[in-house]
Amino acid sequence: MTARLDYKWNLRELMARQGMFQTTHLRPKLAERGIALSDSQVYRLVVDKPERLSMKTLIALIDILGCAMEDLIEPVAVAQPQRKSAAAARDEAGVGDFRPKRAKIVTDRP
């Protein structure tokens, strides 16, 4: 199996350790550092795993939370399943040996 890199986003956990249990607590702290995000953007940043993040926002989050980047973004390897043969896929579908047999059509015509 080959591994694909992914990451775990720990912002919500780190906020909880700092006593910030609502996303609205983060917005003014970001604004103090020159990061202007709407309430919905801050909510998505906390609740969802971001696919894109500006370096300034990342540095501001690290400063606010007093953590290292590795604490906020934790790299993880995700195993990718190897491709299976068609026969293996059929067997895993639960049919196995109970697969119907092909019918033979016999004609008595000359």
C-alpha positions as CSV (number, residue, x, y, z in Angstrom):
1,M,0.0,0.0,0.0
2,T,1.1,3.5,-0.7
3,A,0.5,6.3,1.7
4,R,-1.1,9.6,0.9
5,L,-0.3,12.6,3.1
6,D,-3.1,14.4,4.9
7,Y,-3.4,16.5,8.0
8,K,-5.5,16.8,11.2
9,W,-6.7,20.3,12.0
10,N,-6.5,20.8,15.8
11,L,-7.8,24.5,16.0
12,R,-10.9,23.6,18.0
13,E,-9.0,21.5,20.6
14,L,-6.3,24.2,21.0
15,M,-9.0,26.9,21.4
16,A,-10.7,24.8,24.2
17,R,-7.4,24.5,26.0
18,Q,-7.2,28.3,26.1
19,G,-10.8,28.6,27.4
20,M,-12.2,29.7,24.0
21,F,-15.3,27.6,23.4
22,Q,-17.1,29.8,20.9
23,T,-15.8,30.9,17.5
24,T,-16.8,34.5,18.3
25,H,-14.0,34.6,20.9
26,L,-11.4,34.1,18.1
27,R,-12.5,36.9,15.8
28,P,-11.4,39.9,17.9
29,K,-8.1,38.3,18.6
30,L,-7.5,37.9,14.9
31,A,-8.6,41.5,14.3
32,E,-6.0,42.7,16.8
33,R,-3.4,41.1,14.6
34,G,-4.7,42.6,11.4
35,I,-6.7,39.6,10.2
36,A,-10.2,40.6,9.1
37,L,-12.5,37.6,8.8
38,S,-16.3,37.5,8.9
39,D,-18.1,35.5,11.5
40,S,-18.9,32.8,9.0
41,Q,-15.3,32.6,7.8
42,V,-14.0,32.2,11.4
43,Y,-16.7,29.6,12.0
44,R,-15.6,27.6,9.0
45,L,-11.9,28.0,10.0
46,V,-12.7,26.5,13.4
47,V,-15.2,23.8,12.5
48,D,-13.9,22.6,9.1
49,K,-10.5,21.5,8.0
50,P,-9.2,24.3,5.7
51,E,-7.8,23.5,2.3
52,R,-6.2,26.9,1.8
53,L,-5.0,29.2,4.6
54,S,-2.9,32.4,4.3
55,M,0.4,32.5,6.1
56,K,-0.6,35.6,8.0
57,T,-3.7,33.8,9.4
58,L,-1.6,30.8,10.3
59,I,1.0,32.9,12.1
60,A,-1.8,34.8,13.9
61,L,-3.4,31.6,15.1
62,I,-0.1,30.3,16.4
63,D,0.5,33.5,18.2
64,I,-3.1,33.6,19.7
65,L,-2.9,30.0,20.9
66,G,0.7,30.1,22.0
67,C,1.4,26.8,20.2
68,A,3.7,25.5,17.5
69,M,2.6,24.9,14.0
70,E,2.9,21.1,14.6
71,D,0.3,21.4,17.3
72,L,-2.2,23.1,15.0
73,I,-1.5,21.1,11.8
74,E,-0.7,17.5,12.5
75,P,0.5,15.5,9.5
76,V,-1.0,12.1,9.1
77,A,-0.5,9.4,6.5
78,V,-3.7,7.9,5.0
79,A,-3.3,4.5,3.5
80,Q,-4.7,4.1,0.0
81,P,-6.3,0.8,-0.8
82,Q,-4.7,-1.0,-3.7
83,R,-6.8,-1.8,-6.7
84,K,-8.5,-5.1,-6.6
85,S,-9.1,-7.5,-9.3
86,A,-12.6,-7.9,-10.6
87,A,-12.9,-11.4,-9.1
88,A,-11.8,-10.2,-5.7
89,A,-14.3,-7.3,-5.9
90,R,-17.1,-9.8,-6.7
91,D,-16.2,-12.1,-3.8
92,E,-16.2,-9.1,-1.4
93,A,-19.6,-8.2,-2.6
94,G,-21.0,-11.1,-0.6
95,V,-21.8,-13.5,-3.5
96,G,-18.7,-15.7,-3.3
97,D,-19.5,-19.4,-4.2
98,F,-23.2,-18.7,-4.5
99,R,-22.8,-17.1,-7.9
100,P,-25.4,-18.5,-10.3
101,K,-24.2,-20.8,-13.1
102,R,-24.7,-20.0,-16.7
103,A,-27.5,-21.9,-18.4
104,K,-26.8,-24.0,-21.4
105,I,-29.5,-23.8,-24.0
106,V,-29.8,-27.0,-25.9
107,T,-31.9,-27.1,-29.0
108,D,-33.2,-30.4,-30.6
109,R,-33.6,-28.9,-34.0
110,P,-31.9,-30.7,-36.9
